[in-house]
Amino acid sequence: MSSGIKIQSAMEASAAAESPSAAASAAESRRVAGAAERSLAARKAAAVRAAAAQGLVTDVSPVVGFVDLAGIAASQAELKRAFEVTSAPVLHTFAAKASSLVPVLRLFAEAGMGCEAASPGELAQALAAGFSPEHIVLDSPTKTRSELRDALRLGVAVNADNFAELERIHALLAELGLSEAIRSRAALGLRINPQVGAGSIEAMSTASARSKFGVPLRDEGGRQAVLAAFDRYPWLSRLHVHVGSQGCPLELIAAGVRQVYELAEQINASAATRRVISIDIGGGLPVNFADDRVSPTFAEYVETLRRTVPGLFDGRYALVTEFGRALSAKNGFTLARVEYAKQVADRRVALTHAGAQVATRTVFMPESWPLRVSPHAPDGEPKHGPACEQDIAGPCCFAGDLVAAGRELARLDEGDLVVLHDTGGYFFTATWTYNSLPRPAVYGFEVAADGSVRFSLLRRRQTLEELVAEAGGDPASVYALTSEHPLA
Ligand SMILES: *Cc1c(COP(=O)(O)O)cnc(C)c1O
């Protein structure tokens, strides 16, 4: 499958040809983002029509995820270009948890990016996708000794969450005899919580005063303890910070990076040799879920960083980034069939196949994670007509299973389709197993110049056999469902 999906777009080629003039780059990036969002919307519309025409939404597969492969290529090209303001090496890693489908990870690997993994599962997926170990960063907050041993043996970069983890790494390096070689093999770092405050979603805020992540820099003695750690562990060479994400303004994220940059400067000034070689600034760029505009852009974030932490880009520090949502969310959507539509008292309810199993955060925290929903006819054409207030319900057996409540949309009827927009990050690979609803199929798509759409299967739909087997049953006992699509 990998050979069929290449992450080279016209956009990337034109990006390479353009002058890197810093002054023009923000305006230019807005123009490119404008063009990109038009084509993003156009590609999405073409994909919905083609998915309907090619019969990808069936009785067996009534909810499906889609990834815009050209969109992924464009987003990663935008990211690379935005950071071309430093002469130092920059390793852009994709945060696997945003979309840990191996073919999607492989797109990033083939584009020369790295991968941020936060569990043994994500590490295994990253290796399966072809990332070389030195392009992988392991960030789990709860690494066991075995996980750490494997990571050190593999030579992946590791960011420790706390001082106890540093001590474990120290012991393991000695046990493995790696102490001498390790600095040339892989960067080992320490995650700092700059305690710059929370964004608008507490559960998504990693840098509040009481966040669970990293070493709390502003707690009493926090700074001294970090300096002492650099004294004690000669193999430490990186500081890591990740301020995010959805709901955090750029200034807050940049303020966190600034804290860590200043800490690096302090460590390097106080030691005989330069100890902090690289700074991993994490990800955390929020995404606009309100319409098809890409906002904020990577270039706008870099501009904010340049204003807030000018020294970061003067070439003295190698940089690592770990974006997830901003690279993936707008490059995917969910398509679901309206199975029934009915009137209940004063409510109009569309019973669809997209609910809490595929949009868990949206269903349980609708204020924080609202999704745009658009109505389409069975042939995939946008549905027009007088808007009426409707609830878009899912298939789960609890009353609160709504992906949208009281939404003004053209009236949905049986057989119509709904698009849930911007679900390319943190949806397809964050499914919920409630009601034993299967993980849906995910297709990549590419729109040719003549408007034709080619789909490629990125992940098969979970089968009834797999559901029974995972529940401890005999898969051979399963009856067959009809109308399977040949691609699935
Ligand atoms: C989740 C996570 C990321 C990615 O965050 P986004 O908001 O998706 O960019 C990066 N780094 C770490 C440590 C994370 O936990």
The ligand as an SDF file (V2000), in Angstrom:
LIG
                    3D

 15 15  0  0  0  0  0  0  0  0999 V2000
   -0.1660   15.0460   22.5130 C   0  0  0  0  0  0  0  0  0  0  0  0
    1.2300   15.5020   22.5120 C   0  0  0  0  0  0  0  0  0  0  0  0
    1.7380   16.1920   21.4060 C   0  0  0  0  0  0  0  0  0  0  0  0
    0.8830   16.6010   20.2370 C   0  0  0  0  0  0  0  0  0  0  0  0
   -0.0210   17.5850   20.6100 O   0  0  0  0  0  0  0  0  0  0  0  0
   -0.9160   18.3310   19.5190 P   0  0  0  0  0  0  0  0  0  0  0  0
   -1.7640   19.2220   20.3260 O   0  0  0  0  0  0  0  0  0  0  0  0
   -1.7020   17.2800   18.8120 O   0  0  0  0  0  0  0  0  0  0  0  0
    0.0000   19.0560   18.6010 O   0  0  0  0  0  0  0  0  0  0  0  0
    3.0740   16.5300   21.4230 C   0  0  0  0  0  0  0  0  0  0  0  0
    3.8640   16.2300   22.4750 N   0  0  0  0  0  0  0  0  0  0  0  0
    3.4060   15.5850   23.5560 C   0  0  0  0  0  0  0  0  0  0  0  0
    4.3280   15.2820   24.6630 C   0  0  0  0  0  0  0  0  0  0  0  0
    2.0680   15.2070   23.6140 C   0  0  0  0  0  0  0  0  0  0  0  0
    1.6110   14.5840   24.6970 O   0  0  0  0  0  0  0  0  0  0  0  0
  1  2  1  0
  2  3  1  0
  2 14  2  0
  3  4  1  0
  3 10  2  0
  4  5  1  0
  5  6  1  0
  6  7  2  0
  6  8  1  0
  6  9  1  0
 10 11  1  0
 11 12  2  0
 12 13  1  0
 12 14  1  0
 14 15  1  0
M  END
$$$$
